[in-house]
């Protein structure tokens, strides 16, 4: 997937879990950031959050992984200019 998305303007990727994912078909934050770092997009947006994200400081959690690009939190009503 990272090779397919290499250098895109905006990579939209799910991150259902913060950590300790319970379902193999979804990503946790570390996996999503790994793919972002490999793909090297100009910007990335994380989406499809499960309730465990409700009490997490998104910016701080993402910063721990040093994604090398701006990572946007998908929220209701968000408008992105491309």
Beta strands, then each sheet from edge to edge (+ up, - down):
strand 1: 10-14
strand 2: 43-47
strand 3: 70-73
sheet 1: 1+ 2+ 3+
end
